[in-house]
Amino acid sequence: MSRFLPADHTKGDETTVGGYEAVHARPAALDAPDGFPYSIARMADPLADDPRGAWGAYLMFLRWRRIGEEGVEGHVETAYLEFGPTRAAVLEALGAWPLARAQDALNALLR
């Protein structure tokens, strides 16, 4: 069930991946060249082969159904886009990405 939450523009810059999520209390959604809507999820993994214990962050785009019951029917993922010493640091760096840059990443994945 959907619910309406008014945007709180004091929480960030809604033109960025993380700022949109903070302002609207939900991930940003993008239209894609394949005609499906996608939500953005920021993900991070420890880099197993890095002796310093570095982390890598990437974007996962969740593809939503257009027909039938509402739900996710697939996803695509980028390679690692940001690297840093902690999970929080790489997720913050990815959250600062402009939504237009995330849109470019999604479009590239779907080519």
N, C-alpha and C positions, 0 to 999 in steps of 0.2 A: 504494500500500500504506500502510495506517495504521500509526502507531506510538504507543505510549503514552509520554508524557513527564510525570512528576509535576509538579504545580504548584509554583512557587517564589514563595511569598507575600512574600519579601523584596524582590521586584522592583517592587512597585507595588500599587495599589488595584484589585482585580479588578472593582470596580463601575463603573469608567470605561472608555471605549473604548480608550485607550492602555494603561491599567493591566492590563486583561484580556489584551491581546496580550502584554505583557511577562511576566505571571505564568504564562500557559499556553503561551507560544511559538507562538501562532496567533491569528488574528483571532477576535473574538466572533461567534457565530451567533445569529440571532434568528428566532423564529417570526413569521409575518406573517398578516394577515387573509385573504390569498388561499390559505392552506394550504401555502405553500412555505417552506422554510428559506432564510435569507439570511445571507451573511457580510458583515462590514463592512470596507470599505477606506477609509482616509483618503487624500485626493488634494489636490494643490495646483497652482495655475497662477499664473504671473506675470500681473498685470493689464496688458494691453497699452496701455490708454488712460490709465494712471496715470503721470504724469511722475516721480514719486518712486520708481518701481520696486516698488510694493507687490505683495503676494501675496494670493490668496484661497484658502481651503480649503473643501472640501465632502466629503460622505460619498457613497460609491458602495456600493450594496447589490447583491451578486452573488447571483442566484437559482439555487439548485441543483435539479437534476432529482430527481424523486421516483421515477421509473420508468425502468428500463433502465440503461444504462451511467452510472456516476458522472461528474458534470461540471457545469459552469456552463451554463445555458441562456438566461440573460438578465440584465439589470441595470436598476436605476433610480438616478438621481442627484439629490441636492439642489441647490439654488442655492448660491452661496457663503455659508458660515455664519460664517467667521472671516476677519479681515483683519489683515495685519501687514507688517512691513518685510522679513521673510525667509521662505523656505520652511519652515525649521526652526521658526520662531516660530508660524506658523499651524498647522502639523501638531501641535505641542505643545499649542496652545490647543484644538484639536479633540479631541486625545487625552484632555484633562481632562473632556470631556463625560461625564456619567453615562450608563450604558447605557440607562436609562429614557428619557432625552431622545433618544437615537438611535432607540430603539423608537418614540417619538412621531413622529419625523421620517419613519421608514419607513411607519408607519401613514398619515400624512398623504399621502405620495406615492401610496399604493395606493388612496386613496378615490376 
